[in-house]
Amino acid sequence: MKTSNGKLSRFDGKIKTELILCLIVYLASVIVVFSQSSEQRIYDTERAFERLVAEKGIRAGFLGYLSPDAVMFFPEVANARETWTKRPISPAALTWNPILIFASSNDVLAYSIGNSVYRPKGKNDPTGSAGHYLSFWVRQANGEYLAVFDTGINHDAPASVTTEWSVPKGSGVEKNERRLSAADSATPFFVKAEADGAVKAYRAYLAEDAILMRDGWMPLKGRSAAIDHLKKGKTFIKFAKRKSFVEAADLAYHCSGYTEIDTNGKEVERGNYAQVWRLRSEKWQIVADIFVPLAAAK
């Protein structure tokens, strides 16, 4: 606003100063957000997600951090936001902490693995069930991340719980300049599983630091432990027809159904699974694999 003599009044100066201060604060916040690693941003998002669950309940928490196209197992694969919207408010409590976070080299896609405790009657419920989860995150236009996939397994309470988190080796290294497709590279895995059995297929495609997650078991860490566990199963795993992979640079995932059949041809388990694939030295490998039986899925 100008005075009658054409000069700016003190009110105009005050308004301009306030606008400049607001701009400085906004730019500072943007710099802080984008100067953080993607893994750190996801860790902070997980913490905020858990706080919202504690304050407003599980349904409100998930609705606050799920992307519009997110999917979960309910027990079948379904749109997560639509399903949670229809669910009634529950007194149940859910706590968790991530122990491993990895973001694609272009920061678009990421996954996290962590431990969890679900208490159906609330935070003071002594009958809580322990578990581990797998979540996938997609970066939004504002630099923040929302969950596009989430599932988990249950198992006996461990003697101790890890609270520290880490980033797997090789973060940000593989740019995938040749645009190698995880879907194309994974086809031989499924062909081999169908022809020669799951053990041979996993032996050929599991990464040395892979994590195998099966309901009723603590996560099996490392290729050797995972293969040993699969050998003990003595079942034939039939993978359902694959759906589209979600890919970004050196990271990809997909989920579908599976059936386990014993040596007599009898079905012993049916459920849904998700696999995490990473590109390393221009070769796609399975770095995480989770099976959730229909009876155990939530």
C-alpha positions as CSV (number, residue, x, y, z in Angstrom):
1,M,0.0,0.0,0.0
2,K,1.3,3.5,-0.9
3,T,0.7,6.7,1.0
4,S,-0.6,9.8,-0.7
5,N,3.0,11.0,-1.4
6,G,3.7,7.7,-3.3
7,K,6.0,6.2,-0.7
8,L,5.5,2.7,0.8
9,S,3.9,2.7,4.2
10,R,5.3,0.8,7.1
11,F,2.5,-1.8,6.7
12,D,3.8,-2.6,3.2
13,G,7.3,-3.1,4.5
14,K,6.0,-5.3,7.3
15,I,4.1,-7.5,4.8
16,K,7.1,-7.8,2.5
17,T,9.3,-8.7,5.4
18,E,6.8,-11.4,6.6
19,L,6.6,-12.8,3.1
20,I,10.4,-13.0,2.8
21,L,10.6,-14.7,6.2
22,C,8.0,-17.2,5.2
23,L,9.8,-17.9,1.9
24,I,13.1,-18.4,3.8
25,V,11.4,-20.8,6.3
26,Y,9.8,-22.8,3.4
27,L,13.1,-23.0,1.4
28,A,15.0,-24.1,4.5
29,S,12.5,-26.9,5.1
30,V,12.7,-28.0,1.5
31,I,16.5,-28.1,1.7
32,V,16.4,-30.2,4.9
33,V,14.0,-32.7,3.3
34,F,15.9,-33.1,0.1
35,S,19.4,-33.2,1.8
36,Q,18.4,-36.3,3.8
37,S,19.0,-39.7,2.3
38,S,15.9,-41.5,1.0
39,E,16.5,-44.2,3.6
40,Q,16.5,-41.6,6.4
41,R,13.3,-40.0,5.1
42,I,11.6,-43.4,5.1
43,Y,12.8,-44.2,8.6
44,D,11.4,-40.8,9.8
45,T,8.1,-41.6,7.9
46,E,7.9,-45.0,9.6
47,R,8.3,-43.3,13.0
48,A,5.6,-40.8,12.2
49,F,3.4,-43.5,10.9
50,E,3.7,-45.5,14.1
51,R,3.0,-42.4,16.2
52,L,-0.2,-41.8,14.3
53,V,-1.3,-45.4,14.9
54,A,-0.6,-45.0,18.6
55,E,-2.6,-41.7,18.7
56,K,-5.6,-42.4,16.4
57,G,-5.6,-46.2,15.9
58,I,-4.5,-48.6,13.2
59,R,-7.1,-47.7,10.6
60,A,-6.4,-44.0,10.8
61,G,-2.7,-44.6,10.7
62,F,-2.7,-46.8,7.6
63,L,-5.1,-44.4,5.8
64,G,-2.7,-41.6,6.6
65,Y,0.3,-43.3,5.0
66,L,-1.0,-45.5,2.2
67,S,-0.8,-44.5,-1.5
68,P,-4.1,-44.5,-3.4
69,D,-3.1,-47.7,-5.3
70,A,-1.5,-49.5,-2.3
71,V,-2.3,-53.2,-1.9
72,M,-2.2,-55.6,1.1
73,F,-3.2,-59.2,1.8
74,F,-6.7,-59.3,3.4
75,P,-6.1,-62.3,3.1
76,E,-6.4,-62.0,-0.7
77,V,-4.7,-59.1,-2.5
78,A,-6.9,-56.0,-2.4
79,N,-6.7,-52.3,-2.6
80,A,-5.5,-51.3,0.9
81,R,-7.1,-47.8,1.2
82,E,-10.6,-49.1,0.1
83,T,-10.3,-52.1,2.6
84,W,-9.2,-50.0,5.6
85,T,-11.9,-47.4,4.9
86,K,-14.5,-50.1,5.3
87,R,-13.0,-51.6,8.4
88,P,-14.5,-50.6,11.8
89,I,-12.4,-48.8,14.3
90,S,-10.5,-51.3,16.5
91,P,-8.9,-50.9,20.0
92,A,-5.9,-53.0,18.8
93,A,-2.4,-51.6,19.1
94,L,0.4,-52.1,16.7
95,T,4.0,-51.1,17.3
96,W,7.1,-51.7,15.1
97,N,10.5,-50.5,14.1
98,P,12.3,-50.8,10.8
99,I,15.6,-52.7,10.8
100,L,16.5,-52.5,7.1
101,I,15.7,-49.8,4.6
102,F,16.9,-49.7,0.9
103,A,16.0,-47.1,-1.7
104,S,16.5,-47.5,-5.5
105,S,19.3,-45.5,-7.0
106,N,16.9,-43.0,-8.4
107,D,15.1,-42.7,-5.1
108,V,11.7,-43.5,-6.6
109,L,11.1,-46.8,-4.9
110,A,12.2,-48.3,-1.6
111,Y,11.5,-51.2,0.8
112,S,11.7,-51.6,4.5
113,I,11.8,-54.7,6.8
114,G,11.2,-54.6,10.5
115,N,9.9,-56.3,13.6
116,S,6.4,-55.7,15.0
117,V,4.1,-56.5,17.9
118,Y,0.3,-56.7,17.5
119,R,-1.9,-56.4,20.6
120,P,-5.6,-57.1,19.7
121,K,-7.0,-55.6,23.0
122,G,-4.8,-52.5,23.1
123,K,-1.4,-51.4,24.2
124,N,-1.7,-53.1,27.6
125,D,-2.8,-56.4,26.2
126,P,-0.3,-59.1,27.4
127,T,-1.3,-61.5,24.6
128,G,0.5,-59.6,21.8
129,S,1.8,-61.5,18.8
130,A,5.3,-60.8,17.5
131,G,6.2,-60.6,13.8
132,H,8.1,-59.1,10.9
133,Y,6.8,-57.0,8.1
134,L,7.8,-56.0,4.5
135,S,6.7,-52.6,3.1
136,F,7.3,-50.9,-0.2
137,W,7.4,-47.1,-0.5
138,V,7.0,-44.8,-3.5
139,R,8.3,-41.2,-3.5
140,Q,5.6,-38.5,-4.1
141,A,6.0,-35.2,-5.9
142,N,6.8,-33.4,-2.7
143,G,9.7,-35.7,-1.9
144,E,7.8,-37.6,0.8
145,Y,7.1,-41.4,0.7
146,L,3.8,-43.3,0.9
147,A,3.4,-47.1,1.3
148,V,2.3,-48.9,-1.8
149,F,2.6,-52.4,-0.4
150,D,2.6,-53.9,3.1
151,T,2.4,-57.4,4.6
152,G,3.9,-59.4,7.4
153,I,4.3,-62.7,9.2
154,N,3.8,-63.9,12.8
155,H,6.2,-65.9,14.9
156,D,7.1,-66.6,18.5
157,A,8.4,-63.7,20.5
158,P,12.2,-63.5,20.1
159,A,14.5,-63.4,23.1
160,S,15.6,-59.9,22.1
161,V,14.4,-57.3,19.6
162,T,16.7,-55.3,17.3
163,T,16.0,-51.6,17.3
164,E,18.8,-50.3,15.1
165,W,18.4,-50.0,11.4
166,S,20.8,-50.3,8.5
167,V,21.1,-49.9,4.7
168,P,22.2,-52.9,2.7
169,K,25.5,-52.6,0.8
170,G,25.5,-51.2,-2.6
171,S,22.9,-48.4,-2.1
172,G,22.8,-46.0,-4.9
173,V,25.5,-47.8,-6.9
174,E,23.5,-49.6,-9.7
175,K,22.0,-47.0,-12.0
176,N,20.7,-49.6,-14.5
177,E,21.7,-47.5,-17.5
178,R,21.0,-50.5,-19.8
179,R,17.4,-50.6,-18.5
180,L,17.5,-54.3,-17.7
181,S,14.0,-55.5,-16.7
182,A,13.5,-57.4,-13.5
183,A,10.4,-59.0,-15.0
184,D,12.4,-60.4,-17.9
185,S,15.3,-61.5,-15.8
186,A,13.0,-63.2,-13.3
187,T,11.3,-65.3,-15.8
188,P,14.0,-68.0,-15.7
189,F,13.5,-68.3,-11.9
190,F,9.8,-69.2,-12.3
191,V,10.6,-71.5,-15.2
192,K,13.2,-73.3,-13.2
193,A,10.9,-73.5,-10.1
194,E,8.2,-75.2,-12.3
195,A,10.7,-77.6,-14.0
196,D,13.3,-78.4,-11.3
197,G,11.7,-77.3,-8.0
198,A,11.9,-74.3,-5.7
199,V,15.1,-75.2,-4.0
200,K,17.1,-75.2,-7.3
201,A,15.4,-72.0,-8.4
202,Y,16.1,-70.2,-5.2
203,R,19.7,-71.5,-5.1
204,A,20.3,-69.9,-8.6
205,Y,18.7,-66.5,-7.8
206,L,18.9,-65.8,-4.1
207,A,21.4,-63.1,-3.1
208,E,24.0,-64.0,-0.5
209,D,22.4,-61.5,2.0
210,A,18.8,-62.4,1.1
211,I,16.1,-62.6,3.8
212,L,13.5,-65.3,3.6
213,M,10.3,-64.7,5.6
214,R,7.9,-67.5,6.4
215,D,5.0,-67.5,8.9
216,G,5.8,-69.1,12.2
217,W,9.6,-68.6,11.7
218,M,12.0,-65.8,12.5
219,P,13.4,-64.3,9.3
220,L,16.0,-66.5,7.8
221,K,19.0,-64.3,7.0
222,G,21.5,-65.3,4.3
223,R,21.3,-67.5,1.3
224,S,22.6,-70.6,3.1
225,A,20.0,-70.4,5.9
226,A,17.2,-69.8,3.4
227,I,18.2,-72.8,1.2
228,D,18.5,-75.1,4.2
229,H,15.0,-74.1,5.3
230,L,13.6,-74.7,1.9
231,K,15.2,-78.2,1.7
232,K,13.4,-79.2,5.0
233,G,10.0,-78.3,3.5
234,K,10.0,-81.2,1.1
235,T,7.1,-79.6,-0.8
236,F,6.7,-78.5,-4.4
237,I,5.9,-74.8,-4.6
238,K,3.7,-73.7,-7.5
239,F,3.7,-70.0,-8.2
240,A,0.6,-68.4,-9.7
241,K,0.8,-66.5,-12.9
242,R,2.9,-63.5,-12.3
243,K,1.4,-60.0,-12.3
244,S,3.3,-56.9,-13.3
245,F,6.6,-56.1,-11.6
246,V,6.9,-52.6,-10.0
247,E,10.3,-51.4,-11.0
248,A,12.5,-48.4,-10.6
249,A,16.2,-48.4,-11.6
250,D,17.9,-51.2,-9.5
251,L,14.9,-52.2,-7.4
252,A,11.7,-54.1,-8.2
253,Y,9.0,-56.1,-6.5
254,H,5.8,-58.1,-7.3
255,C,3.2,-60.2,-5.5
256,S,1.0,-63.0,-6.4
257,G,-0.3,-66.4,-5.2
258,Y,1.4,-69.7,-4.4
259,T,0.4,-73.2,-3.6
260,E,2.5,-75.8,-1.7
261,I,2.0,-79.5,-2.6
262,D,3.5,-82.5,-0.8
263,T,5.1,-85.6,-2.3
264,N,1.7,-87.2,-2.7
265,G,0.3,-84.3,-4.7
266,K,-1.9,-83.1,-1.8
267,E,-2.2,-79.3,-1.3
268,V,-0.8,-78.4,2.1
269,E,-0.7,-74.7,2.0
270,R,-2.1,-71.8,-0.1
271,G,-1.4,-68.1,0.2
272,N,0.2,-65.0,-1.3
273,Y,3.8,-64.0,-1.6
274,A,5.9,-61.0,-2.5
275,Q,9.5,-60.9,-3.8
276,V,12.0,-58.1,-3.7
277,W,14.6,-58.1,-6.6
278,R,17.7,-56.0,-6.7
279,L,20.1,-55.4,-9.7
280,R,23.7,-56.1,-8.8
281,S,26.5,-56.0,-11.3
282,E,23.8,-56.1,-14.0
283,K,22.2,-59.3,-12.6
284,W,18.8,-59.3,-10.9
285,Q,18.7,-61.2,-7.6
286,I,16.1,-62.0,-5.0
287,V,17.0,-60.1,-1.8
288,A,13.8,-60.6,0.2
289,D,11.0,-63.2,-0.1
290,I,7.9,-63.5,2.0
291,F,5.1,-66.1,2.0
292,V,1.8,-65.4,3.9
293,P,-0.6,-68.4,4.2
294,L,-4.3,-67.4,3.7
295,A,-5.1,-68.7,7.2
296,A,-2.4,-66.5,8.7
297,A,-2.9,-63.4,6.7
298,K,-4.6,-60.4,8.3
